Amino acid sequence: MAKVHPAIAAVQKSGTQKVKVAVSDIDGILRGKYLHVGKFMGAAEPYPNGGFGFCDVVLGWDMMDTCYDNTTVTGWQHGFPDALARLDLDTARNVPWDSNVPFFLGEFVNADGTPHPACPRQTLKRVLKRADKLGYQVMTGMEFEWYNFLETPQSWAAKKGVAPEVLTPGMFGYSLLRANQNRDFFAAIMDEMLAFKVPVEGLHTETGPGVYEAAIGFSEALEQADRAILFKTGTKEIGSRFGIMPSFMAKPHQPLPGCSGHIHQSLMERGDVGKKNLFFDAKSPRKMSKLFESYLAGQVACLMEFGPMIWPTINSYKRLVDGFWAPVKPTWGMDNRTASFRVIAGSPKATRLETRCPGADVNPYLAHAALIAAGLYGVEKGLKLTTPPITGTNGGAENIPRAPRTLIETTRIFRESKIARDMLGDTFVDHFAATREWEWRQWLDAVTDWEMKRYFEII
């Protein structure tokens, strides 16, 4: 008799009548549903019998549920049929704030069971498979900064997108006072996320009105991306219980710092998770192994070719302002927070790369895929660091070009990138580039409050 997966056994034992399932759309927003337990049991069966239908519009519309008019993988021309979603039973967890309902993440596959080329989770798995062939296990940890507002969906709709009320006033980073003023919300994030299998290593107030920062526990890269997307959704669901609306926009306020989505990375030997950090070399003056240097050189050399995967929205580029913490050039430095690539080199356990370019608005699967792909490119090509580390605030980076300032610029670079196509596949590159071009077109058509304030009376 076939062995029952522990997650299936747990669902059966719980006596639940429903199970919650979700997949990531292109923008990193979880789209999901509740399944009757009987339907879930069928969906959880092994290939070729398992899986369930999920309308492929999830990969064919934007975050406002408006269908793209320029994609070929999915669209009106295909009639938006069901795609096959398969559940990853190893993602099993229970939702503490939703009566402990069982929860599973899924991903899209083709009819023959092969990975769907436009699925964000499958895209990351494609890159990780490449690392696996090289003999490496990728370990990552993600940090998020985000603003919290005293709003509900109804109150925010009534305000028509203007003047949200911040949770707390002033610039007060690392404030125990501010944390205590909202201790129930603070504690719920720490405690309920842990019960949700999303361990938060640290949580504190950041500099900015109502801004928090959380660091998610280090793990294998796919698990980390799962944790990261669940953290964003879970924080919003927890916040609503307290009348708080968290926002992971990259730059909600022009005069204030933006919100980051830093990703820490290291490599270990395949099958040796937690034992040997291949980025550490005690004999190196910088404690950096040759592997680490090549991985970093890959990101320095070509991460800009993956630009829209780390800066995916119009608003992402408003964060890239000189002097506002977000790095604007592909620079690296030793424990330097003004660099795009911060080398943290110390103990064998702690040595790692912190890539500080991404904002909080990323799709965690795609941001991970971009960073790891760029790093692996450096490893495969044996790249060497050709520029010295910057000192202070971009000291030595005077001749390094800054990152593009618009989504359409990075999208055009991405579309033409041979490296991105090799690492991610032509179908994904073409589809994702089309979705970013769509996003840019929506911006071009929009009439903003900046235009009204600047031109309405004077012109």
C-alpha positions as CSV (number, residue, x, y, z in Angstrom):
1,M,0.0,0.0,0.0
2,A,1.3,3.4,-1.0
3,K,2.6,5.5,1.9
4,V,0.4,8.5,2.8
5,H,2.2,11.9,2.8
6,P,2.3,13.3,6.4
7,A,0.5,16.4,5.2
8,I,-2.4,14.4,3.8
9,A,-2.5,12.3,7.0
10,A,-2.7,15.5,9.1
11,V,-5.6,16.9,7.1
12,Q,-7.5,13.6,7.4
13,K,-6.8,13.5,11.2
14,S,-7.9,17.1,11.7
15,G,-11.5,16.4,10.6
16,T,-11.6,19.7,8.6
17,Q,-14.2,20.2,5.9
18,K,-12.1,22.7,3.9
19,V,-8.5,23.4,2.9
20,K,-7.1,26.8,1.8
21,V,-4.8,26.8,-1.4
22,A,-3.0,29.6,-3.2
23,V,-0.7,30.3,-6.2
24,S,1.3,33.4,-7.0
25,D,0.3,35.6,-9.9
26,I,2.9,37.6,-11.9
27,D,3.0,40.5,-9.4
28,G,3.5,38.3,-6.4
29,I,0.0,38.5,-5.1
30,L,-1.4,35.2,-3.8
31,R,-4.6,34.1,-5.6
32,G,-6.4,31.3,-3.9
33,K,-9.6,29.5,-2.9
34,Y,-11.0,27.2,-0.3
35,L,-11.5,23.6,-1.4
36,H,-13.8,21.1,0.1
37,V,-11.7,18.4,1.8
38,G,-12.9,15.8,-0.7
39,K,-11.8,18.0,-3.7
40,F,-8.5,18.6,-1.9
41,M,-7.8,14.9,-1.5
42,G,-8.3,14.5,-5.3
43,A,-6.1,17.5,-6.1
44,A,-3.4,16.1,-3.8
45,E,-3.0,12.8,-5.6
46,P,0.3,12.1,-7.3
47,Y,0.8,12.8,-11.0
48,P,-0.9,12.2,-13.4
49,N,-4.1,12.1,-11.4
50,G,-3.6,15.0,-9.0
51,G,-4.0,18.8,-9.5
52,F,-7.0,21.0,-10.0
53,G,-8.1,23.5,-12.5
54,F,-7.3,27.2,-11.9
55,C,-8.2,29.8,-14.5
56,D,-5.0,30.8,-16.3
57,V,-6.2,34.4,-16.1
58,V,-4.1,34.5,-12.9
59,L,-1.1,34.7,-15.2
60,G,-2.9,36.9,-17.7
61,W,-4.1,39.9,-15.8
62,D,-2.6,42.7,-13.6
63,M,-3.0,43.3,-9.9
64,M,-6.3,45.2,-10.7
65,D,-7.7,42.2,-12.5
66,T,-7.4,43.9,-15.9
67,C,-6.4,41.5,-18.6
68,Y,-3.3,42.1,-20.6
69,D,-3.8,42.8,-24.3
70,N,-0.2,42.0,-25.4
71,T,0.6,38.5,-24.1
72,T,0.6,35.2,-26.0
73,V,0.9,32.6,-23.3
74,T,-2.5,33.4,-22.0
75,G,-5.1,35.9,-23.2
76,W,-8.5,36.5,-24.8
77,Q,-7.2,34.6,-27.9
78,H,-7.1,31.4,-25.8
79,G,-10.4,32.0,-24.0
80,F,-8.7,31.9,-20.5
81,P,-9.1,28.1,-20.0
82,D,-8.2,26.4,-16.8
83,A,-4.5,25.7,-16.2
84,L,-3.5,22.8,-14.1
85,A,-2.3,23.8,-10.6
86,R,-0.5,21.2,-8.5
87,L,-0.1,21.5,-4.8
88,D,3.3,21.2,-3.1
89,L,2.5,19.1,-0.1
90,D,5.8,20.1,1.6
91,T,4.3,23.6,2.0
92,A,1.7,22.3,4.4
93,R,0.9,24.6,7.3
94,N,-2.2,25.9,9.2
95,V,-3.4,29.5,9.3
96,P,-3.5,30.6,13.0
97,W,-5.8,33.6,12.3
98,D,-8.2,31.6,10.2
99,S,-9.3,28.9,12.6
100,N,-6.1,26.9,11.8
101,V,-7.5,25.9,8.4
102,P,-4.9,23.7,6.5
103,F,-3.1,25.7,3.9
104,F,-1.0,24.7,0.8
105,L,0.9,26.5,-1.9
106,G,0.7,25.4,-5.5
107,E,2.2,26.1,-8.8
108,F,1.2,25.8,-12.5
109,V,2.1,22.9,-14.7
110,N,1.4,22.0,-18.3
111,A,-1.0,19.2,-19.2
112,D,1.9,16.8,-19.5
113,G,3.1,17.7,-16.0
114,T,6.0,19.8,-17.1
115,P,6.5,23.2,-15.4
116,H,4.5,26.1,-16.8
117,P,7.0,28.6,-18.3
118,A,5.2,31.7,-16.9
119,C,4.6,30.5,-13.4
120,P,6.7,32.5,-10.9
121,R,7.4,29.6,-8.5
122,Q,8.3,27.4,-11.4
123,T,10.7,30.1,-12.7
124,L,12.6,30.1,-9.4
125,K,12.7,26.3,-9.4
126,R,14.2,26.4,-12.9
127,V,17.0,28.5,-11.6
128,L,17.5,26.4,-8.5
129,K,17.7,23.3,-10.7
130,R,20.6,24.9,-12.5
131,A,22.3,25.5,-9.1
132,D,21.6,21.9,-8.2
133,K,23.4,20.7,-11.4
134,L,26.4,22.7,-10.3
135,G,26.3,20.9,-7.0
136,Y,25.1,23.9,-4.9
137,Q,22.2,24.4,-2.5
138,V,21.2,28.1,-2.3
139,M,20.4,29.5,1.1
140,T,18.6,32.8,1.5
141,G,17.0,35.1,4.0
142,M,14.7,38.0,3.2
143,E,14.0,41.3,5.0
144,F,11.0,43.6,4.4
145,E,10.3,47.2,5.4
146,W,6.8,48.4,5.1
147,Y,4.4,51.2,6.1
148,N,1.4,50.6,8.3
149,F,-1.7,52.8,8.1
150,L,-4.9,53.2,10.1
151,E,-7.1,52.4,7.2
152,T,-9.6,49.7,5.9
153,P,-10.4,48.9,2.3
154,Q,-13.6,50.9,2.7
155,S,-11.9,54.0,4.3
156,W,-9.2,53.9,1.7
157,A,-11.6,53.7,-1.2
158,A,-13.6,56.6,0.3
159,K,-10.4,58.7,0.4
160,K,-9.8,57.9,-3.3
161,G,-6.1,57.1,-2.7
162,V,-5.2,60.3,-0.9
163,A,-3.7,61.0,2.5
164,P,-3.7,57.7,4.4
165,E,-3.4,58.0,8.2
166,V,-0.1,56.6,9.4
167,L,-0.1,54.2,12.3
168,T,2.4,56.3,14.4
169,P,3.9,59.8,13.7
170,G,7.5,60.8,13.3
171,M,10.9,59.2,12.4
172,F,11.5,56.7,15.2
173,G,13.6,53.7,14.2
174,Y,14.3,50.9,16.7
175,S,11.7,52.4,19.0
176,L,10.5,50.3,21.9
177,L,8.0,53.0,22.7
178,R,6.4,52.8,19.3
179,A,6.4,49.0,19.3
180,N,4.7,49.0,22.7
181,Q,2.0,51.4,21.5
182,N,1.0,48.7,19.0
183,R,2.2,45.7,21.0
184,D,-0.8,43.5,20.2
185,F,-0.2,43.9,16.4
186,F,3.6,43.5,17.0
187,A,3.2,40.4,19.0
188,A,0.7,38.9,16.6
189,I,3.2,39.2,13.8
190,M,5.9,37.5,15.8
191,D,3.8,34.7,17.3
192,E,1.3,33.9,14.6
193,M,3.9,34.0,11.8
194,L,5.9,31.5,13.8
195,A,2.9,29.2,14.1
196,F,2.4,29.7,10.3
197,K,5.9,28.3,9.7
198,V,7.2,31.8,8.8
199,P,9.7,32.4,11.5
200,V,10.6,36.1,12.1
201,E,14.1,36.5,13.4
202,G,13.7,40.1,14.3
203,L,11.0,42.8,14.1
204,H,11.5,46.5,14.9
205,T,10.3,50.0,13.9
206,E,12.2,51.6,11.0
207,T,12.8,55.2,10.4
208,G,9.6,56.6,9.1
209,P,6.0,57.1,10.3
210,G,4.5,53.7,11.0
211,V,7.3,51.8,9.3
212,Y,8.3,48.3,10.5
213,E,11.1,46.0,9.4
214,A,11.1,42.2,9.7
215,A,13.8,39.6,9.0
216,I,12.6,36.2,8.0
217,G,14.5,33.1,9.2
218,F,17.3,31.9,6.9
219,S,16.3,28.8,4.8
220,E,16.7,27.0,1.5
221,A,15.8,29.5,-1.3
222,L,12.5,28.0,-2.4
223,E,11.3,27.8,1.2
224,Q,12.4,31.3,1.8
225,A,10.5,32.7,-1.2
226,D,7.4,30.8,0.0
227,R,7.9,32.3,3.5
228,A,8.3,35.8,2.0
229,I,5.1,35.8,-0.1
230,L,3.2,34.3,2.9
231,F,4.7,37.0,5.2
232,K,3.4,39.8,3.0
233,T,-0.1,38.3,2.7
234,G,-0.2,37.2,6.3
235,T,0.8,40.6,7.7
236,K,-2.0,42.2,5.7
237,E,-4.5,39.6,7.1
238,I,-3.3,40.0,10.6
239,G,-3.3,43.8,10.3
240,S,-6.9,44.0,9.2
241,R,-7.9,42.5,12.6
242,F,-6.4,45.6,14.3
243,G,-7.8,48.1,11.8
244,I,-4.3,48.4,10.3
245,M,-3.5,48.3,6.6
246,P,0.1,47.3,5.8
247,S,1.6,48.5,2.5
248,F,4.6,47.0,0.8
249,M,4.8,49.8,-1.8
250,A,8.4,50.7,-2.6
251,K,7.8,54.5,-2.0
252,P,4.5,55.6,-0.5
253,H,5.9,59.1,0.4
254,Q,8.1,61.2,-1.8
255,P,10.1,63.0,1.0
256,L,10.6,59.9,3.1
257,P,12.8,56.7,2.6
258,G,11.3,53.9,0.6
259,C,10.8,50.3,1.6
260,S,13.3,47.6,0.8
261,G,13.2,43.8,0.2
262,H,16.8,42.9,0.9
263,I,17.8,39.3,0.1
264,H,20.8,37.5,1.9
265,Q,22.4,34.6,0.1
266,S,25.0,31.9,0.5
267,L,25.8,28.6,-1.2
268,M,26.3,25.2,0.4
269,E,27.2,21.8,-1.1
270,R,24.1,20.0,-2.4
271,G,22.7,17.8,0.4
272,D,24.9,19.5,3.0
273,V,22.5,22.1,4.2
274,G,23.6,23.8,7.4
275,K,27.1,22.2,7.5
276,K,29.5,24.1,5.3
277,N,29.1,27.6,3.9
278,L,31.0,27.7,0.6
279,F,31.2,31.5,0.6
280,F,33.7,31.4,3.6
281,D,37.4,31.1,3.2
282,A,39.5,31.5,6.3
283,K,42.7,32.0,4.2
284,S,41.3,34.9,2.2
285,P,42.1,38.4,3.5
286,R,38.4,39.2,3.1
287,K,37.2,35.8,4.2
288,M,35.6,35.4,0.8
289,S,36.0,32.2,-1.2
290,K,36.7,32.3,-4.9
291,L,33.2,31.0,-5.4
292,F,31.8,33.9,-3.4
293,E,33.8,36.3,-5.5
294,S,32.5,34.8,-8.8
295,Y,28.9,34.8,-7.5
296,L,29.2,38.4,-6.5
297,A,30.9,39.3,-9.8
298,G,28.0,37.8,-11.6
299,Q,25.5,40.1,-9.8
300,V,27.7,43.1,-10.3
301,A,28.0,42.4,-14.0
302,C,24.5,41.5,-15.0
303,L,21.9,42.0,-12.4
304,M,20.7,45.2,-14.2
305,E,19.7,42.8,-17.1
306,F,17.1,41.4,-14.7
307,G,16.0,44.9,-13.6
308,P,12.1,44.5,-13.8
309,M,12.3,41.4,-11.7
310,I,13.7,43.4,-8.8
311,W,12.0,46.7,-9.6
312,P,8.7,45.5,-11.0
313,T,6.3,48.5,-10.6
314,I,6.2,52.1,-11.7
315,N,6.6,53.1,-8.0
316,S,9.8,50.9,-7.6
317,Y,11.8,53.6,-9.4
318,K,10.7,56.4,-7.1
319,R,12.7,54.6,-4.4
320,L,15.9,54.9,-6.4
321,V,16.8,58.3,-5.2
322,D,20.4,59.4,-4.3
323,G,21.0,59.7,-0.6
324,F,17.8,57.8,0.5
325,W,19.5,54.5,1.5
326,A,18.4,52.6,-1.6
327,P,21.5,52.0,-3.7
328,V,21.3,53.4,-7.2
329,K,24.5,51.8,-8.7
330,P,25.7,48.2,-9.1
331,T,28.4,48.7,-6.5
332,W,29.7,46.3,-3.8
333,G,31.3,47.0,-0.4
334,M,32.5,45.3,2.7
335,D,29.7,45.7,5.3
336,N,28.6,48.9,3.5
337,R,24.9,49.6,3.6
338,T,25.2,52.2,0.8
339,A,26.3,49.5,-1.7
340,S,23.9,47.5,-3.9
341,F,25.9,44.3,-2.8
342,R,26.9,44.3,0.8
343,V,29.5,41.6,1.6
344,I,29.1,40.3,5.2
345,A,32.2,38.3,5.7
346,G,33.0,37.0,9.2
347,S,32.4,33.7,10.7
348,P,32.0,30.5,8.7
349,K,28.3,30.5,9.5
350,A,27.5,34.2,9.0
351,T,29.4,35.0,5.7
352,R,27.0,35.9,3.0
353,L,25.9,38.4,0.4
354,E,23.1,40.9,1.1
355,T,21.7,42.3,-2.2
356,R,20.1,45.6,-1.2
357,C,18.6,46.6,-4.6
358,P,15.1,45.0,-4.4
359,G,12.2,46.9,-2.9
360,A,9.4,45.5,-0.7
361,D,7.1,45.4,-3.8
362,V,8.9,42.5,-5.4
363,N,7.4,39.1,-6.2
364,P,9.7,37.1,-3.9
365,Y,9.9,34.2,-6.4
366,L,11.0,36.4,-9.2
367,A,13.4,38.5,-7.2
368,H,15.1,35.3,-5.9
369,A,15.2,33.9,-9.4
370,A,16.9,37.1,-10.8
371,L,19.5,37.4,-8.0
372,I,20.5,33.7,-8.0
373,A,20.5,33.5,-11.9
374,A,22.9,36.5,-12.0
375,G,25.1,35.0,-9.3
376,L,25.2,31.6,-11.0
377,Y,26.1,33.3,-14.3
378,G,29.2,34.6,-12.5
379,V,30.0,31.1,-11.1
380,E,29.6,29.4,-14.5
381,K,31.7,31.9,-16.3
382,G,34.3,32.1,-13.5
383,L,34.0,35.9,-13.3
384,K,36.4,37.9,-11.1
385,L,35.7,41.1,-9.3
386,T,37.2,43.8,-11.5
387,T,36.3,46.8,-9.4
388,P,37.3,47.5,-5.8
389,P,34.8,47.7,-3.0
390,I,33.3,51.2,-2.5
391,T,34.2,53.2,0.6
392,G,31.8,55.4,2.5
393,T,28.9,56.6,0.4
394,N,29.8,55.4,-3.1
395,G,33.5,56.3,-2.8
396,G,35.1,55.0,-5.9
397,A,31.9,54.6,-7.8
398,E,32.1,57.9,-9.7
399,N,32.4,56.3,-13.1
400,I,29.8,53.5,-12.6
401,P,26.5,54.2,-14.4
402,R,23.4,54.5,-12.1
403,A,20.5,52.2,-12.5
404,P,17.7,53.2,-15.0
405,R,15.0,55.3,-13.5
406,T,11.9,53.9,-15.3
407,L,10.3,50.5,-15.7
408,I,10.2,50.7,-19.5
409,E,14.0,51.2,-19.6
410,T,14.8,48.1,-17.5
411,T,12.1,46.1,-19.4
412,R,13.7,46.8,-22.8
413,I,17.1,45.7,-21.4
414,F,15.6,42.6,-19.9
415,R,13.8,41.7,-23.1
416,E,17.1,41.8,-25.1
417,S,19.2,40.0,-22.4
418,K,20.7,36.8,-23.7
419,I,21.6,36.0,-20.1
420,A,18.1,36.3,-18.9
421,R,16.8,34.2,-21.7
422,D,19.4,31.5,-21.1
423,M,18.6,31.4,-17.3
424,L,14.8,31.9,-17.4
425,G,13.7,30.7,-20.8
426,D,12.4,32.7,-23.8
427,T,8.7,32.1,-22.9
428,F,9.1,33.6,-19.5
429,V,11.2,36.6,-20.7
430,D,8.7,37.4,-23.4
431,H,5.7,37.1,-21.2
432,F,7.1,39.0,-18.2
433,A,8.4,41.8,-20.4
434,A,5.0,42.1,-22.0
435,T,3.4,42.4,-18.5
436,R,5.8,45.2,-17.6
437,E,5.2,47.0,-20.8
438,W,1.5,46.8,-20.0
439,E,2.2,48.3,-16.6
440,W,4.1,51.1,-18.2
441,R,1.2,51.9,-20.6
442,Q,-1.2,52.1,-17.7
443,W,1.0,54.8,-16.2
444,L,1.3,56.7,-19.5
445,D,-2.5,56.9,-19.6
446,A,-3.0,58.0,-16.0
447,V,-3.6,61.6,-15.0
448,T,-1.9,62.1,-11.6
449,D,-2.4,64.5,-8.7
450,W,1.1,65.9,-9.5
451,E,-0.1,67.0,-12.9
452,M,-3.3,68.5,-11.5
453,K,-1.3,70.5,-8.9
454,R,1.3,71.6,-11.4
455,Y,-0.8,72.5,-14.4
456,F,-4.5,72.9,-13.6
457,E,-4.5,76.5,-12.5
458,I,-1.3,77.9,-14.1
459,I,-1.4,76.6,-17.7
